[in-house]
Amino acid sequence: MRNQRTPLSHTEQAALERLYEDYKPVAGSFSRAVAVTALTELDCEPSVAHSVLDRLLSKGYLYAVDGDLHITDSP
């Protein structure tokens, strides 16, 4: 469950918005590799993209099932 008191950093918010725009309307899930590619297009280094994804997962904005990522709800 998302902690409403844990705000997103600017980078996390931009990443979540990008993932939502690109994947939520057309796919129920996406791979971590696809998400990293999308975030590198926002000028994130791959290591930063992985870190951002980990933080979004830990804060409940994303969740993982069988290796695929899902967006909890709209940003």
C-alpha positions as CSV (number, residue, x, y, z in Angstrom):
1,M,0.0,0.0,0.0
2,R,1.2,3.4,-0.9
3,N,2.4,5.6,2.0
4,Q,0.6,9.0,1.3
5,R,3.2,10.8,3.4
6,T,6.2,9.7,1.3
7,P,6.5,12.3,-1.4
8,L,8.1,11.6,-4.8
9,S,11.3,13.4,-5.8
10,H,11.1,15.3,-9.1
11,T,13.0,12.4,-10.8
12,E,10.6,9.8,-9.4
13,Q,7.5,11.8,-10.4
14,A,8.9,12.4,-14.0
15,A,9.7,8.7,-14.3
16,L,6.2,7.6,-13.0
17,E,4.5,10.0,-15.4
18,R,6.6,8.7,-18.3
19,L,5.8,5.1,-17.5
20,Y,2.1,5.9,-17.1
21,E,1.9,7.8,-20.4
22,D,3.8,5.1,-22.3
23,Y,2.5,1.9,-20.9
24,K,-0.6,2.2,-18.7
25,P,-3.1,2.9,-21.5
26,V,-1.8,0.1,-23.8
27,A,-0.4,-2.6,-21.5
28,G,-1.2,-4.1,-18.2
29,S,2.4,-4.7,-17.5
30,F,5.9,-4.1,-18.8
31,S,9.4,-5.5,-18.2
32,R,12.0,-3.8,-16.1
33,A,14.2,-3.6,-19.2
34,V,11.5,-1.7,-21.1
35,A,11.1,0.7,-18.1
36,V,14.8,1.3,-18.0
37,T,14.9,2.1,-21.7
38,A,12.0,4.6,-21.3
39,L,13.7,6.3,-18.4
40,T,17.0,6.6,-20.2
41,E,15.1,8.6,-22.8
42,L,14.5,11.1,-19.9
43,D,18.3,11.4,-19.7
44,C,18.6,9.0,-16.7
45,E,21.7,6.8,-16.7
46,P,20.7,3.1,-16.6
47,S,22.0,2.8,-13.0
48,V,19.8,5.8,-12.0
49,A,16.8,4.3,-13.8
50,H,17.2,1.1,-11.9
51,S,17.4,3.0,-8.6
52,V,14.3,5.1,-9.5
53,L,12.4,1.9,-10.3
54,D,13.4,0.4,-7.0
55,R,12.2,3.5,-5.1
56,L,8.9,3.5,-6.9
57,L,8.5,-0.2,-6.1
58,S,9.3,0.4,-2.4
59,K,7.0,3.4,-2.2
60,G,4.1,1.4,-3.7
61,Y,3.7,3.3,-7.0
62,L,4.8,0.2,-8.9
63,Y,4.4,-3.4,-8.1
64,A,6.0,-6.5,-9.6
65,V,4.4,-9.8,-10.5
66,D,6.3,-12.6,-12.1
67,G,9.1,-10.2,-13.1
68,D,6.8,-7.7,-14.8
69,L,6.1,-4.2,-13.5
70,H,2.6,-2.8,-13.1
71,I,1.6,0.8,-12.2
72,T,-0.5,1.0,-9.1
73,D,-2.6,3.9,-10.3
74,S,-2.3,7.2,-12.1
75,P,0.5,9.6,-11.0
